[in-house]
Amino acid sequence: MQQTTVVRRVLVAAGVAAGAVALTAGCKVQTGPVSGTASQPAGGSSHARTDQRADAKAGTGVQPWPSWPGSAGHATSYASSHAPGHAAPRDPSHASSHASSQRHTPHRPHKTHPAAPKVVLAPGAHGERVRELQARLRRLGLFDANPTGYYGPLTKSAVAAFQRGHRLHATGTTDSDTWHALRSATGGRPPQGELHPPTTKPIDTPDRRCRTGRVLCISKKSDTLAWMVDGKVVSAMDVRFGSHHSPTREGTFKVAFKSRHHVSTIYHSAMPYAMFFSGGQAVHYSSDFAARGYAGASHGCINVRDKAKIAALFAKVHKGDRVVVYR
């Protein structure tokens, strides 16, 4: 009896897995005495059951003989469920919840973002289309200059102002949305006179003294000269004036004399197409103005940088025609 108890304790300590493997292989665990007695059928002898009850009653800590997986009817189901090629049993509740989540998860379509509008014109661009952009912005009062054909800081600032006013992304770059909105707001294509104006800055409103007769109407505000006959502008051109140290005089004058190939007797510089109106001050062509623009200044004369325009004007102006210089 003592030997049987030792065997039973070993089997319990080895765990259910060892008993399952042995029984699956067709072996029968000996539960009776080991001294030459025949093996008992599965389930153990009457002596073994008595020993189990006695051990439990004595408080030895040994639990009654477990119901081994290999006992009647159980070995076959265990072996078949753990045999190679058979999947391990699954938790039915897990499978059910997984299937339910698959059935009830709503389809969420992938979010797509609209394509960014195409860039039409950007800072640094130049050409006829830039002139059209500038002319349209000038119609709206956003571009305070005549079209130049160059997309610089002034044009960028004007475009950004238009975009802000029309709830567009204010980048200063003209994209397709901005171009479409601008064309809708300004109507038809600007005419040639708007695209290629005669001066860099818009011609100032003529002084009232320029509205009659033949007048060289010269504005210090817009840096422009307008040749006017009976209140109508015949031609216009950019001009620059004397510096702070040698300012150009303002007022109403008359052309005193003309000199086609004049050379200054004070500064010894060429003054082609000179039309004198106040002492030594005259309207004439300046190669320095043509080269340096408004970075320089005259010694008091009114410089013109477009040689073809001043030549045409020189041919039309007569001695005695009025000269009005104002700001």
C-alpha positions in Angstrom: 0.0 0.0 0.0 2.8 2.4 0.8 4.5 1.7 -2.6 1.2 2.4 -4.4 0.9 5.7 -2.6 4.5 6.7 -3.8 3.6 5.8 -7.4 0.4 7.9 -7.2 2.3 10.9 -5.9 4.9 10.7 -8.7 2.1 10.6 -11.3 0.3 13.6 -9.7 3.6 15.6 -9.6 4.4 14.8 -13.3 1.1 16.4 -14.2 -1.8 15.6 -16.4 0.3 16.0 -19.6 2.5 12.9 -18.8 -0.6 10.7 -18.1 -2.3 12.0 -21.3 0.8 11.0 -23.4 1.1 7.6 -21.9 -2.6 6.7 -22.2 -2.7 8.1 -25.8 0.1 5.6 -26.7 -2.1 2.7 -25.5 -0.4 2.1 -22.2 -2.3 1.4 -18.9 -1.0 2.9 -15.7 -0.6 0.2 -13.0 -2.7 1.3 -10.0 -2.4 -1.9 -7.8 0.5 -3.4 -5.9 3.7 -3.8 -8.0 4.6 -7.2 -6.6 3.7 -9.3 -9.6 -0.1 -8.7 -9.5 -2.0 -8.3 -12.7 -2.9 -4.9 -13.9 -6.4 -3.6 -13.1 -8.8 -2.1 -15.5 -8.8 1.7 -16.0 -10.2 3.3 -13.0 -8.0 1.5 -10.4 -8.6 -1.4 -7.9 -10.8 -1.4 -4.8 -7.6 -1.2 -2.7 -6.5 1.9 -4.5 -9.8 3.6 -3.9 -9.7 2.6 -0.2 -6.1 4.0 0.1 -7.3 7.3 -1.5 -10.1 7.7 1.0 -7.8 6.8 3.9 -5.1 9.3 2.8 -7.6 12.1 2.5 -9.1 11.3 5.9 -5.6 11.2 7.5 -4.8 14.7 6.2 -1.7 13.7 4.2 -2.5 16.3 1.6 -2.9 13.7 -1.2 -6.0 14.4 -3.1 -8.3 11.6 -4.4 -7.2 10.0 -7.6 -7.9 12.4 -10.4 -10.1 11.6 -13.3 -7.4 11.1 -15.9 -8.1 12.1 -19.5 -7.4 8.5 -20.5 -10.2 7.1 -18.5 -13.1 5.4 -20.2 -14.3 7.3 -23.3 -11.9 10.3 -22.6 -8.6 9.0 -24.1 -10.1 8.8 -27.6 -11.5 12.3 -27.7 -8.3 13.8 -26.2 -6.0 12.0 -28.6 -8.1 12.9 -31.6 -8.2 16.6 -30.6 -4.4 16.7 -30.1 -3.4 14.5 -33.0 -1.2 16.0 -35.8 -3.3 17.8 -38.4 -6.0 18.9 -36.0 -6.3 22.5 -34.9 -6.3 23.4 -31.3 -9.8 24.0 -29.9 -11.0 27.6 -30.2 -12.9 29.7 -27.7 -16.4 29.9 -29.1 -17.1 33.2 -27.4 -14.0 34.7 -29.0 -14.9 33.5 -32.5 -18.4 34.8 -32.0 -17.3 38.3 -30.9 -14.7 38.5 -33.8 -17.4 37.5 -36.3 -19.8 40.1 -34.8 -17.2 42.8 -35.0 -16.5 42.0 -38.6 -20.2 42.1 -39.5 -21.0 45.4 -37.7 -17.8 47.5 -38.4 -19.0 50.3 -40.8 -17.0 50.9 -43.9 -15.0 54.1 -43.7 -14.0 55.5 -47.1 -10.5 56.9 -47.4 -10.4 60.7 -47.2 -9.1 62.5 -50.3 -7.9 66.1 -50.3 -8.7 68.3 -53.3 -5.8 69.1 -55.6 -4.1 72.4 -55.1 -5.0 75.0 -57.8 -2.5 75.3 -60.6 0.0 78.1 -60.5 -0.5 80.6 -63.4 2.0 83.3 -62.5 4.5 83.6 -59.7 7.0 86.3 -58.5 9.9 86.6 -60.9 7.8 86.0 -64.0 7.7 88.5 -66.9 5.9 89.0 -70.1 2.6 90.0 -71.6 0.5 87.9 -69.2 2.1 89.7 -66.3 1.1 93.0 -67.9 -2.5 91.8 -68.2 -2.4 90.8 -64.5 -1.1 94.2 -63.5 -3.6 96.1 -65.7 -6.5 94.2 -64.1 -5.2 94.8 -60.6 -4.8 98.5 -61.5 -8.5 98.6 -62.6 -9.4 97.6 -59.0 -7.1 100.2 -57.5 -4.7 97.5 -56.1 -1.7 98.2 -58.3 -0.5 101.8 -58.0 1.6 101.8 -61.2 1.4 101.2 -64.9 2.1 97.7 -66.1 5.8 96.9 -66.4 5.6 93.2 -67.4 7.7 92.1 -64.4 6.2 90.2 -61.4 8.0 92.0 -58.5 7.2 92.8 -54.9 4.5 95.4 -55.8 2.7 92.9 -58.0 2.9 90.2 -55.3 1.5 92.6 -52.7 -1.4 93.6 -55.0 -2.2 89.9 -55.7 -2.2 89.1 -52.0 -4.6 92.0 -51.3 -7.0 90.8 -54.0 -6.8 87.2 -52.5 -7.6 88.5 -49.0 -10.6 90.4 -50.4 -12.0 87.4 -52.1 -11.4 84.8 -49.3 -8.6 83.1 -51.2 -5.3 81.9 -49.7 -3.2 85.1 -49.6 0.1 83.8 -51.0 0.8 86.6 -53.5 1.1 83.9 -56.2 -1.5 83.9 -59.0 -3.0 80.4 -59.1 -5.9 79.3 -61.3 -8.5 80.2 -58.6 -7.1 83.7 -58.3 -6.8 84.2 -62.0 -10.4 83.1 -62.6 -11.7 85.4 -59.8 -9.7 88.4 -61.1 -11.0 88.0 -64.6 -14.5 87.8 -63.4 -14.1 91.0 -61.3 -12.4 93.1 -64.1 -14.2 92.1 -67.3 -12.7 91.9 -70.7 -9.0 91.9 -71.7 -7.3 95.4 -71.2 -6.7 97.3 -74.4 -3.2 98.0 -75.7 -3.1 101.4 -74.1 -3.5 99.8 -70.6 -1.1 97.0 -71.3 1.7 99.3 -72.7 1.2 102.7 -71.2 3.6 105.5 -72.1 4.9 106.0 -68.5 6.0 103.8 -65.6 3.6 105.6 -63.2 0.1 106.6 -64.2 -0.2 110.2 -65.5 -1.3 112.5 -62.8 -4.5 114.5 -63.1 -3.6 117.5 -65.3 -3.3 120.8 -63.5 -6.0 123.2 -64.5 -3.4 125.4 -66.2 -2.8 122.5 -68.7 -6.4 122.3 -69.9 -6.2 124.8 -72.7 -3.8 125.5 -75.5 -0.4 123.8 -76.2 1.2 122.8 -72.9 4.1 120.7 -71.6 2.3 119.5 -68.4 4.9 118.2 -66.0 4.0 116.6 -62.7 6.5 116.0 -59.9 4.0 113.8 -58.1 3.8 111.2 -60.9 7.3 111.9 -62.5 5.6 112.3 -65.9 5.5 114.8 -68.7 2.3 115.0 -70.8 2.2 116.9 -74.1 -1.3 118.3 -74.2 -3.2 120.2 -76.9 -6.6 121.7 -76.0 -6.9 119.5 -72.9 -6.1 116.2 -74.6 -2.9 114.1 -73.9 -1.1 113.7 -77.2 2.0 111.9 -75.8 3.5 111.2 -72.4 6.9 110.1 -71.0 8.8 109.4 -67.7 10.9 112.3 -66.3 13.1 113.0 -63.3 14.0 116.3 -61.6 16.8 118.1 -59.9 18.1 117.0 -56.5 17.5 118.7 -53.1 20.6 120.8 -53.7 19.6 121.9 -57.2 15.8 121.7 -57.4 13.7 122.1 -60.5 11.7 125.3 -60.3 7.9 125.1 -60.3 5.4 127.4 -61.9 4.2 128.4 -65.4 6.8 129.2 -68.0 7.3 129.4 -71.8 9.7 127.7 -74.1 12.5 130.3 -74.6 14.6 128.5 -77.2 15.4 125.0 -78.5 18.8 123.4 -79.1 19.1 120.0 -80.9 22.7 119.2 -80.0 23.2 121.3 -76.9 26.2 120.8 -74.5 26.1 122.3 -71.0 28.6 125.2 -70.6 28.7 124.6 -66.8 28.9 120.8 -66.5 30.2 120.1 -70.1 27.6 117.3 -70.5 25.5 116.6 -73.6 21.9 117.9 -73.4 20.3 116.6 -76.7 16.8 117.9 -77.7 17.0 120.7 -75.1 14.0 123.0 -74.7 14.8 125.8 -72.3 12.1 127.3 -70.2 13.6 129.0 -67.1 17.2 130.3 -67.4 19.5 127.3 -67.6 16.8 124.8 -66.9 15.5 122.8 -69.8 13.6 119.6 -70.8 16.1 117.3 -72.6 17.3 113.7 -73.1 19.6 112.2 -70.5 21.7 109.1 -71.1 22.3 108.9 -67.3 18.6 108.7 -66.6 18.3 106.0 -69.3 21.0 104.0 -67.7 20.5 104.6 -63.9 16.8 105.5 -63.7 15.7 107.3 -60.5 18.9 106.4 -58.7 20.3 109.7 -59.9 19.0 113.2 -60.4 19.6 116.2 -62.6 21.2 119.6 -61.8 17.8 121.2 -62.1 16.7 120.3 -65.6 13.9 117.9 -66.5 15.4 114.7 -67.8 13.7 112.3 -70.3 15.0 108.8 -70.7 13.2 107.7 -73.9 15.2 109.2 -76.7 12.6 108.4 -79.5 9.8 110.2 -77.5 11.8 113.3 -76.7 12.9 113.5 -80.3 9.3 113.4 -81.5 8.3 115.9 -78.9 11.1 118.3 -79.9 9.8 118.3 -83.4 6.3 119.3 -82.3 7.0 121.9 -79.6 7.2 125.5 -80.7 9.0 128.4 -79.1 6.5 130.2 -76.9 4.5 127.0 -75.9 3.7 126.9 -72.2 5.5 124.8 -69.6 3.7 124.0 -66.4 5.6 122.3 -63.6 3.6 121.4 -60.5 3.3 118.8 -57.7 
